[in-house]
Amino acid sequence: MLNFPMPYQHELIYSTVARAGTRLALDSPKQLLDEVFKNRKVIATVDLPCHLNAIIHQLSNHQFTVQDIAYQHTLFPIYAPFVPEKRRQQCLKWMADISQGSIHLALGINASRIPPIHKLRYCPQCLAEQLEKYGEYYWFRLWQIQGACCLQHGQLIDSELDLRSLHRHDFLVPSHQSCPKTEQTIANPDDIFITSKLLELLTLPPFESPSYEQWTMFYYELARQNDCIRGQNQILHERILERITIRWSKKFLEQYCLADLTSETSWLNNIFRKHRKSFSYLEHIVVIEALSNKEWSFSAILEQVKNLNKDSKDNNSQNLNICVHPNHFEYREKWLKLVKELGIKPARSIDQALYAWLYRNDKDWLLKIN
């Protein structure tokens, strides 16, 4: 078709197709499908659309690839890092052509405990800014992710439009009728934190996904560095649970169906066992944040996870430093100085608190140097 619109930054490709229909003043959804896809059976999918090859054909002068659209204009980036590489590649192939629902199954969305969004969501103030800047509305992809808010304006609002409409072929733009102007609730700190992490995921460049084995090793090391392991490999789940409940309120966990923390088969216990399935972005965020003692980023985490492997577990575990206390190395230096001046037993007597902290948080190093 002529004059197919260019996607705005972080606009859902679903939204771009909807704007194309508005520009052509097409009354029938089937007409739009004919113009864009040459296929009247295409389903208007908001989060993880297929038939992207047809979109690339419409944008041929701009040299987009399927991967470009998937990572820049769909919700694929919030799932891709947490599934094995072979599955990530297969999902991109499905998005290029036909999926028939396979992609949602493969990414674990259908079986996820995270409650789905039922209505297309929006930020009234952002829509007003879009209208002033571009003369039209569009769907920002962050709005359709569970757990997200608007960092500038507050909580998102449910529109009048179903995310998975019974009218399966309709691509719909935001409007005054479907997205009325309304007051927004101020976002709380947890909402803002989660949203900042979602934006990190959405802006990461495409990369090879870690394996289940690497994620298993990562969480083992995370537990070890937080003194949540007894002996060689027994995970102390009660200590991990304590850290989770200190950082996250019961209300927050219940809101996202993550409050089942004590059962033997809880998601929290399973994430510290051998990974046989993918965990959601929210489950990863909740655990990593609770067991970190400093700021962390997904880019650094994923780089560390990808560097873990069977043959170099001992070497690579030293690089898993997201949970190092800010004064960790200072405490080491202080202990070494005391031991050099006084000897081990007098040093323990002089500063029992320092010895106890190092024994609890850096036992292997302490026993080695002593």
Buried (B, 14 or more C-beta within 10 A) or exposed (E): BEEBBEBBEBBBBBBBBBBBBBBBEBEEBEBBBBBBBEEEEBBBBBBBBBBBBBBBBBBEEEEBBBBBBBBBBBBBBBBBBBBBBEBBBBBBEBBBEEBEEEBBEBBBBEEBEBEEBEBBBBBBBBBEEBEEEEEBBBBBBBBBBBBBBBBEBBBBBBBEBBBBBEEEBBBBBBBEEBBEEEEBEEBEEBBBBBBEBBBBBBEBEBBEBBBBBBBBBBBBBBBBBBBBBEEEEEBBBEBBBEBBEEBBEEEBBEBBBBBBBEEEEBBBBBBBEEBEEBBBBBBBBBBBBBBBBEEBEBBEBBEBBBBBEEEEEEEBBEEBBBBBBEEBEEBBEBBEEBBEEBEEEEBBEEBEEBBEBBBEBBEEEBEEEE
